[in-house]
Amino acid sequence: MKKRKENSKEDNLNNFAAQFKRSTVPLLVLRLLSEREMYAYEIVQEMLSRSEGVYKMPLLYNVLTKLEEQGYVKNSRQEISEGNRIRVYYAITDNGLAYLSELKALYSQLSEKVAHIVYES
């Protein structure tokens, strides 16, 4: 029975991390795109690098599609080789920049309050 509780605790921790990541991915994607336009693989690699492997982003296309539907991101198709190979680049829109600013302020406020509660002595 003890082993089941350990697995359950590990599952709960993994679930917490997954929910946190899922909630913050749009913020992080918009932040990266505020620097320059990127294609999806480039976003994944940049996120892996900056997060030291923590953010693997398996559902990036879903996030990009939703951000695009909301008007925060736009895409453009660019031919990258003579064989008509196309790469889809994503760029943040003006509405996306405004939304990013609001998200950053909200994230800061929420994380500050959580840290205050969690680490207060």
C-alpha positions in Angstrom: 0.0 0.0 0.0 2.9 2.4 0.8 4.2 2.1 -2.8 0.8 3.1 -4.2 0.9 6.3 -2.1 4.4 7.1 -3.4 3.2 6.7 -7.0 0.1 8.7 -6.3 2.3 11.5 -4.8 4.6 11.4 -7.8 1.5 11.4 -10.1 0.2 14.4 -8.3 3.4 16.3 -8.6 3.6 15.5 -12.3 0.0 16.6 -12.7 0.8 19.9 -10.9 3.8 20.5 -13.2 1.8 19.7 -16.3 -1.0 22.1 -15.4 1.5 24.9 -14.6 3.2 24.4 -17.9 0.0 24.2 -19.8 -1.1 27.5 -18.2 2.2 29.3 -19.0 2.9 28.1 -22.5 0.9 30.8 -24.2 2.8 33.5 -22.2 6.1 31.9 -23.1 5.3 31.5 -26.8 4.2 35.1 -27.1 7.3 36.2 -25.2 9.6 34.4 -27.7 7.7 35.7 -30.7 8.0 39.2 -29.3 11.7 38.9 -30.1 11.4 37.7 -33.7 9.2 35.5 -35.9 10.0 31.8 -35.7 8.8 28.5 -37.1 7.4 25.9 -34.7 10.6 23.7 -34.5 12.6 26.8 -33.7 10.1 27.8 -30.9 10.4 24.3 -29.4 14.2 24.4 -29.5 14.4 27.9 -28.0 12.0 26.9 -25.3 14.0 23.7 -24.5 17.2 25.7 -24.4 15.9 28.6 -22.2 14.0 26.3 -19.8 16.9 23.8 -19.5 14.8 21.1 -20.9 11.8 21.6 -18.7 9.4 22.9 -21.4 9.2 20.2 -24.2 6.0 21.7 -25.7 4.4 18.6 -27.3 1.2 20.5 -28.1 2.7 23.6 -29.5 0.6 23.5 -32.7 -2.6 23.6 -30.6 -1.3 26.6 -28.7 -0.2 28.4 -31.9 -3.6 27.7 -33.5 -5.5 29.1 -30.5 -3.3 32.2 -30.4 -3.8 32.7 -34.1 -7.6 32.3 -33.7 -7.5 34.9 -30.9 -5.6 37.3 -33.2 -2.4 37.3 -31.1 -0.3 35.5 -33.7 -0.2 35.4 -37.4 1.6 33.0 -39.7 3.3 33.3 -43.1 4.5 30.6 -45.4 7.9 30.9 -46.9 9.6 28.8 -49.5 12.9 27.7 -48.1 14.3 25.5 -50.9 14.2 25.1 -54.6 12.1 22.0 -54.1 9.2 24.2 -53.0 9.7 23.2 -49.4 7.6 25.5 -47.3 8.2 26.6 -43.7 5.4 28.3 -41.7 6.7 31.2 -39.6 4.8 32.7 -36.7 4.9 36.3 -35.6 3.2 38.2 -32.8 0.6 40.8 -33.8 0.0 44.2 -32.2 -2.9 42.7 -30.3 -0.6 39.9 -29.2 2.0 42.4 -27.9 -0.8 44.1 -25.9 -2.0 40.8 -24.6 1.6 39.8 -23.7 2.0 42.9 -21.7 -1.2 42.1 -19.8 -0.2 38.5 -19.3 3.2 39.5 -17.9 1.6 41.9 -15.4 -0.9 39.2 -14.3 1.7 36.5 -14.1 3.9 38.8 -11.9 1.0 39.7 -9.6 -0.2 36.1 -9.2 3.3 34.6 -8.8 4.1 37.2 -6.2 1.0 36.4 -4.2 1.6 32.7 -4.4 5.2 33.1 -3.3 4.1 35.3 -0.4 1.7 32.6 0.8 4.0 29.6 0.2 7.2 31.1 1.6 6.0 33.5 4.3 7.5 32.8 7.7 
